[in-house]
């Protein structure tokens, strides 16, 4: 996000490649999975040497979670820090002359607003790619991606040269075959179900509303439209589907029909023993199930509405389904 990283990356990127159509980079393919076409051995070697395997997995995961092309995220990571391998100040510690930090080069104010706990260790560390990469996806999503990718990239770094450089690098990644150990999921799986893929129209309305709030800040007591707390988000999302929920998490837990663990469906509520007054039988935090053990939630002050995994959380209490939420 700084002029220094832009100049560095511009000097390093010496291979000219044609631009891909922006629409091909605007987001992951959700209608189906197509095996990559064979590419040259030069490009295959470049894929495995240019992107460290850890970063590659994080780009892919963040892309799925936020609906942004992993190639775009990888291109930002390359331009900003050479995937964490750059030697400029601020990448591994401290700040550069512009105040940018970490492998995705966040300014302090931007990190406070858009930084997420990507690895769910209850910390947000700007120098940790497991947090920084999904945070970059969150930032881009909030500023218009994937629909307005150029606008989002310009917000990330106010330079038309930067936007062009990222798109050029993303196009380069777009010509590279995936590493051989990455497989397309089976046709019946959906790693991040869209509302259209759910079995309930009611759930689709709930999730559609919740997704539209991604990136908005957590504010205790807020019910939208510009900010939310956890139960304010769930109440408004259910209202969008014509379902009335009580205002607080405690009351929402007592309202719906209990659902056994592993039997939850998209649109259900998931509850946690977290927050003031919370207990194992009176959970104080709530999110909206979207499928594949993921939820949309407004976690806590200093964070934003985001997609999180919940299956391994030790504070998971259970699930409920609203009375008017269909069973399938």
C-alpha positions in Angstrom: 0.0 0.0 0.0 3.0 2.3 -0.2 5.0 4.0 -2.9 8.1 2.2 -1.8 6.6 -1.2 -2.4 5.1 -0.1 -5.7 8.5 1.1 -7.0 10.2 -2.1 -5.8 7.6 -4.3 -7.5 7.7 -2.4 -10.7 11.4 -2.9 -11.0 11.1 -6.6 -10.2 8.3 -7.3 -12.7 10.2 -7.5 -16.0 8.2 -10.1 -17.9 5.5 -8.5 -20.0 2.3 -10.5 -20.2 -1.0 -9.7 -21.8 -3.9 -8.5 -19.6 -6.7 -10.9 -18.9 -10.2 -9.6 -19.2 -11.0 -8.1 -15.8 -14.2 -10.2 -15.5 -12.0 -13.4 -15.5 -10.3 -12.1 -12.3 -13.3 -10.7 -10.6 -14.0 -13.7 -8.5 -13.8 -17.5 -8.1 -15.8 -19.8 -10.3 -18.8 -20.9 -8.3 -21.0 -22.6 -10.9 -18.6 -25.5 -11.4 -15.0 -26.6 -11.3 -12.9 -26.7 -14.5 -9.5 -28.4 -14.5 -6.8 -26.0 -15.6 -5.5 -26.2 -19.1 -2.0 -27.5 -19.6 0.6 -24.8 -19.7 4.3 -24.6 -20.4 6.9 -26.1 -18.1 8.3 -22.6 -17.6 5.0 -21.4 -16.3 4.5 -24.5 -14.1 7.9 -24.0 -12.6 7.1 -20.3 -12.0 3.9 -21.2 -10.1 5.7 -23.3 -7.5 8.7 -21.1 -7.1 7.1 -17.7 -7.1 4.4 -18.4 -4.5 5.4 -20.2 -1.3 3.0 -23.1 -0.6 1.8 -21.5 2.7 0.9 -18.3 1.0 -0.7 -20.1 -2.0 -3.1 -21.9 0.4 -3.9 -18.7 2.2 -4.6 -16.8 -1.0 -6.9 -19.6 -2.1 -8.7 -19.8 1.2 -9.2 -16.0 1.5 -10.4 -15.9 -2.1 -13.1 -18.4 -1.4 -14.1 -16.8 1.9 -14.5 -13.3 0.4 -15.4 -14.1 -3.2 -12.3 -12.6 -4.7 -10.0 -14.2 -7.2 -7.0 -15.8 -5.5 -4.9 -14.4 -8.4 -5.7 -10.9 -7.4 -4.8 -11.5 -3.8 -1.6 -13.2 -4.8 -0.7 -10.3 -7.1 -1.2 -7.8 -4.3 1.0 -10.0 -2.1 3.7 -10.1 -4.8 3.6 -6.4 -5.4 3.6 -5.4 -1.7 6.2 -7.8 -0.3 7.1 -10.6 -2.8 4.9 -12.9 -0.8 6.6 -11.9 2.5 10.1 -12.5 1.1 11.0 -8.9 0.4 13.6 -7.2 2.4 12.1 -3.7 2.7 11.4 -2.3 6.2 7.9 -3.0 7.6 7.4 -6.4 6.0 8.4 -8.6 9.0 8.5 -6.0 11.7 8.2 -2.2 12.2 7.0 0.1 9.5 8.3 1.5 6.2 8.6 5.3 5.7 4.9 5.5 4.8 3.8 3.6 7.9 2.8 0.4 6.1 3.2 -3.0 7.9 3.2 -6.7 7.1 3.3 -8.8 4.0 0.1 -7.0 2.6 1.4 -3.6 3.8 -1.4 -2.2 5.9 -1.5 1.2 7.4 -2.4 1.3 11.1 -5.9 2.9 10.6 -6.8 0.4 7.8 -5.6 -2.5 10.0 -7.7 -1.4 12.9 -10.8 -1.3 10.7 -10.2 -4.3 8.3 -7.8 -6.6 10.1 -9.3 -10.0 10.8 -8.3 -13.0 12.9 -7.7 -15.3 10.0 -6.3 -18.3 11.9 -8.7 -17.9 14.8 -6.1 -17.6 17.5 -7.9 -14.6 19.0 -5.2 -12.2 17.8 -4.9 -10.0 14.7 -1.2 -9.8 13.8 -0.4 -7.6 10.8 2.9 -9.4 10.1 1.2 -12.9 10.1 0.1 -13.8 6.6 -2.7 -16.0 8.0 -4.2 -12.7 9.3 -2.9 -10.2 6.7 -4.1 -12.1 3.6 -7.8 -12.4 4.5 -7.6 -8.9 5.9 -6.5 -7.7 2.4 -9.5 -9.6 0.9 -11.8 -8.0 3.5 -10.4 -4.6 2.5 -10.9 -5.2 -1.2 -14.4 -6.6 -0.7 -15.4 -3.6 1.3 -14.1 -1.2 -1.4 -16.0 -2.8 -4.3 -14.3 -6.1 -5.2 -15.0 -8.3 -7.1 -17.5 -6.2 -9.1 -15.4 -3.0 -9.1 -12.0 -4.5 -8.9 -10.1 -1.5 -10.3 -11.8 0.8 -7.8 -11.0 -1.6 -4.9 -7.3 -1.8 -5.9 -7.1 2.0 -6.3 -8.4 2.3 -2.7 -5.7 -0.1 -1.6 -3.0 2.1 -3.1 -4.0 5.4 -4.7 -2.0 4.8 -7.9 -3.2 3.9 -11.4 0.3 2.4 -12.0 -0.3 0.2 -8.9 -3.6 -1.0 -10.2 -2.1 -1.9 -13.6 0.8 -3.7 -12.0 -1.4 -5.8 -9.8 -3.7 -6.7 -12.7 -0.7 -7.6 -14.9 0.7 -9.9 -12.2 -2.7 -11.4 -11.6 -3.0 -12.1 -15.3 0.4 -13.9 -15.1 -0.9 -16.1 -12.3 -4.0 -16.7 -14.3 -2.0 -18.5 -17.0 -0.3 -20.9 -14.5 -1.6 -24.4 -13.8 -2.4 -25.2 -10.2 0.1 -27.3 -8.3 -0.6 -31.1 -8.9 -1.7 -31.7 -5.3 -4.6 -29.3 -5.6 -7.8 -31.0 -6.8 -11.1 -29.6 -7.9 -13.8 -30.5 -5.3 -16.4 -33.0 -6.2 -19.4 -31.7 -8.1 -21.6 -32.0 -5.0 -19.3 -30.0 -2.7 -19.3 -26.2 -2.3 -16.5 -24.8 -0.2 -18.3 -21.5 0.4 -22.0 -21.9 -0.6 -23.7 -19.0 -2.3 -27.3 -18.3 -1.3 -28.4 -19.7 -4.7 -26.8 -23.1 -3.8 -28.7 -23.5 -0.5 -31.8 -25.7 -0.3 -34.0 -23.1 1.4 -35.2 -19.9 -0.2 -35.5 -18.5 3.3 -31.9 -19.3 4.1 -30.9 -17.7 0.8 -32.5 -14.4 1.8 -30.8 -14.6 5.2 -27.4 -15.3 3.8 -27.7 -12.8 1.0 -28.4 -10.0 3.5 -25.6 -11.1 5.7 -23.1 -11.2 2.9 -24.0 -7.7 1.9 -22.8 -6.5 5.3 -19.3 -8.0 5.1 -16.7 -5.5 6.0 -18.9 -3.3 8.0 -17.5 -2.5 11.5 -18.6 -4.1 14.8 -20.2 -1.5 17.1 -21.8 -2.8 20.4 -25.6 -2.2 20.3 -25.6 -1.4 16.5 -28.4 -2.8 14.3 -27.2 -1.4 10.9 -27.2 -0.3 8.3 -23.6 0.9 8.7 -22.5 -1.2 11.7 -23.6 -4.2 13.7 -23.1 -6.2 16.8 -23.5 -10.0 16.6 -27.2 -10.2 17.5 -28.0 -7.0 15.6 -26.7 -8.6 12.4 -28.6 -11.8 12.9 -31.8 -10.0 13.8 -31.6 -7.8 10.6 -30.7 -10.8 8.4 -33.6 -12.8 9.6 -35.9 -9.8 9.2 -34.8 -9.6 5.6 -36.3 -13.1 5.2 -39.5 -12.1 7.0 -38.6 -13.7 10.3 -38.8 -11.8 13.6 -36.0 -12.5 16.1 -35.6 -11.0 19.6 -32.8 -8.4 19.9 -30.3 -10.1 22.2 -28.2 -13.2 21.7 -29.5 -14.6 25.0 -33.1 -14.3 23.8 -32.3 -15.6 20.3 -30.9 -18.8 21.8 -34.1 -19.4 23.6 -36.3 -18.7 20.6 -35.4 -21.2 17.9 -35.6 -25.0 17.7 -32.4 -26.6 18.8 -30.4 -28.4 16.1 -27.9 -31.2 16.8 -24.3 -30.5 16.0 -23.4 -31.7 12.5 -27.1 -31.3 11.5 -26.9 -27.6 11.1 -28.0 -26.1 7.7 -27.3 -22.7 6.0 -29.4 -20.1 7.6 -29.3 -21.6 11.1 -27.8 -19.7 14.0 -24.7 -20.9 15.7 -24.0 -19.8 19.4 -20.9 -19.5 21.5 -20.0 -19.2 25.2 -18.3 -15.9 24.6 -18.9 -12.4 25.9 -20.2 -10.7 29.1 -22.8 -12.7 30.9 -22.2 -15.8 28.7 -22.2 -19.4 29.9 -22.5 -22.9 28.5 -26.3 -22.8 28.8 -26.7 -19.0 28.1 -24.4 -18.3 25.1 -23.5 -14.7 24.5 -22.3 -14.7 20.9 -24.1 -15.7 17.7 -23.4 -16.1 13.9 -25.2 -17.2 10.8 -24.3 -20.6 9.3 -23.5 -20.4 5.6 -22.3 -24.0 5.0 -19.1 -26.0 5.2 -18.7 -25.2 8.9 -18.5 -21.4 8.2 -20.5 -18.6 9.5 -21.0 -14.8 8.9 -20.6 -12.9 12.2 -19.8 -9.6 13.8 -17.1 -10.8 16.2 -16.1 -8.1 18.6 -15.0 -4.4 18.9 -12.2 -3.6 16.5 -13.3 -6.1 13.9 -15.7 -6.1 11.0 -18.5 -8.4 9.8 -16.7 -11.4 8.4 -16.7 -15.1 7.4 -15.2 -17.4 10.0 -14.9 -21.1 10.7 -16.6 -22.5 13.8 -16.2 -26.3 13.9 -13.0 -26.4 16.0 -14.0 -23.6 18.4 -13.9 -24.7 22.0 -16.6 -22.3 23.0 -19.2 -23.6 20.5 -22.5 -24.2 22.3 -25.0 -25.2 19.6 -27.4 -24.3 16.8 -31.0 -23.2 16.5 -33.4 -22.9 13.6 -36.1 -20.3 13.6 -39.7 -21.7 13.7 -40.4 -20.5 10.2 -37.1 -21.6 8.8 -37.8 -24.6 6.6 -36.2 -28.0 7.5 -34.7 -28.4 3.9 
